Amino acid sequence: MIILAIESSCDETSAAVVEGRRVLSNVIATQIADHRIYGGVVPEIASRKHTEAISRVCDGAVEEAGISYGDIDAVAVTFAPGLIGALLVGVNFAKGLSMSLGVPLIPVHHLRSHIAANYIAFPELEPPFLCLLVSGGNTVIAEVDDYTSFKILGETRDDAAGECFDKTARKMGLQYPGGVTLDKIATVADTAKYPLPFPKSGAGEYDFSFSGLKTAVINLIHNASQKGEQPDVPVICATVRQRVCDMLIGNTLKAAENYGFKKIALAGGVSANSELRARMKAECEKRGLELYFPPLEYCGDNAAMVGVQGYYEYKSGNISDSSLNAVATLPINYR
Ligand code: KG4
């Protein structure tokens, strides 16, 4: 079954052609340069750029896969969650395409597709497993019971981990996207130099909270500038990264132990973080757990993962008609 998949939930317009878990093409038009001058994603600009790119990106994916539009058996599209105007571009394009080709339309939840990035890289990986989903807008520990069945064990009470990285990085004057830059310039250094808090959720056992750490960094930079001092940015980056990773890794391992999971997967843009990957790998080796994380090319937003998740959604009967709408907020375990 050949699926053309479309992703436009944030600042990447992407289209891919997949056959089951096999990726035949994956074209991404990134808008990073368009948003960089504003220090973050401007939703209206994102929507306009998606509109400009979407036809070209779909044509590119079809061409690169060596097929023609007539070979496509279904169209999959990210419909939630994300920036509403950005999602609408992909959803409406996908609706038109599926109608004109006379093939099914498959709605795909963005976070489910991030998990599916692991299926691309690891053909042997099958549910059940535990997944730490960390992106710019979400931080969730989910039980992946089946390809389309999920249970949320913990989630952030306030900011997402990626948001904490991005906002603290911006305050330190680092280039957008801040999480990437922060990870690059963080030095392995004295993480006790600045008294930044170790986040605690105080809520559910596996929940997260990152806003206290974010505020502490903003205050630290602000106070330093008022005193005319130069903060040691690489050390602050390393400290923030360490504190965030402590919480992500601690909660995930605790959930794995308490629920008896032997397989853990990482997913989402923040799963590209070098410390998170290295420390999780070491901890899982120590405990005899299997760890999976996507190759860097599939960590960020891309349509290949949408296509692969779309394949499983189709198999479970999740098909839409032309009434499909975009949804800005929707939990991964929606029905
Ligand atoms: O999954 P994603 O591409 O988009 C969303 O669906 O949100 O995630 C983007 C997030 C941004 O916050 C970005 O700063 C973060 O992932 N990110 C990183 C790294 N690479 C991307 N955060 C920390 N370290 C990285 N290496």
Residues whose N, C-alpha, C, O or C-beta is under 5 A from the ligand:
A	BS01	KG4	S135 G136 G137 G162 E163 F165 D166 P177 G178 G179 V180 D183 G268 G269 V270 A272 N273 S274 C299 G300 D301
